[in-house]
């Protein structure tokens, strides 16, 4: 299967309500992650690594930081004379909230003018490294109308309207439940769907003509009996960001070598916007253990089990433990922090003490002074 026969679509605003602290001023796709990345880097890099050279990013609001991050798409080799990266804002409709059907209907002209046979739709809240070429090969082998990328395991807590699937040995979906009461392991959707472009246009038109606007209930569940739906099982590391706790946990799991090896596969690298900065500097008496420290950081205190983004400064006598400190944060001397998430440009003044819990980390909004 040729990757350039697939069109990529990424929803950048879906699931924002679940991470409201970080998405008040930005889209879900532009939420920082892992010291130097944004959440949109993962689906976008996965598409590029799978040979997809035309990607549309569907957005609704608060997308200034997203456009600043993506630019022309050069970091992902999508700055091209033909095809490449497309930012798709709402066209005359700003009232929709987490509504995929209306979003897809608003870009119907973009879909109709595209020449690719298949469309790969992805959300931005899943951190993983997946080869979509394998998904496309599975889709063609099964002669499927719709292929849903799914995962077996315990259903993540606080996920919005989870899609729980029942499939036979061949992978064909026989039952599709939305937000059921489940205990134990199950097969749940990861927000990635592959189908024919013409079929997508027809299904969206059918939903709009019937005043049906739920993607999961009206487009997928209602057509289960009439379409060949299959589920593709993804086995490697994947983390769904559906709450502040899951965001914190996903960052903490990057300390595990096994997770980093699967997520940052050198054969399928995760690309991001380049910011040139000096290497991290460690002062005399500093103590850093089991942490991710980005370029431009200046460490004069103690940092343990934490993720520090670019340009963070940690003063003398300061102890930072189990924290996620976003870009250009400053922690002045004598402070103690544990289980804290700080947004960009936060200033923690001298001798402050901030203590959260693993199940309830403290969040400090952008530009705050504590």
Secondary structure, 3 states (H helix, E strand, C coil): CCHHHEEEEEECCCCHHHHHHHHCCCCHHHCEECCCEECHHHHHHHHHHCCCCEEEEECCCCCHHHHHHHCCCHHHCCCCCCCEEEEECCCCCCCCCCCHHHHHHHCHHHHHHCCCCEEEEECCCEEECCCHHHHHHHHHHCCCCEEEEEEEEECCCCCCCCEEEEECCCCEEEEEEECCCCCCEEEEEEEEEEEEHHHHHHHHHHHHHCCCCCHHHHHHHHHCCCCCEEEEECCCCEEECCCHHHHHHHHHHHHCHHHHHHHCCHHHCCCCCCCCCCCCEECCCCEEECCEECCCCEECCEEECCEECCCCEECCCCEEECCEECCCCEECCCCEEECEEECCCCEECCCCEEECECCECEEECCCCEC
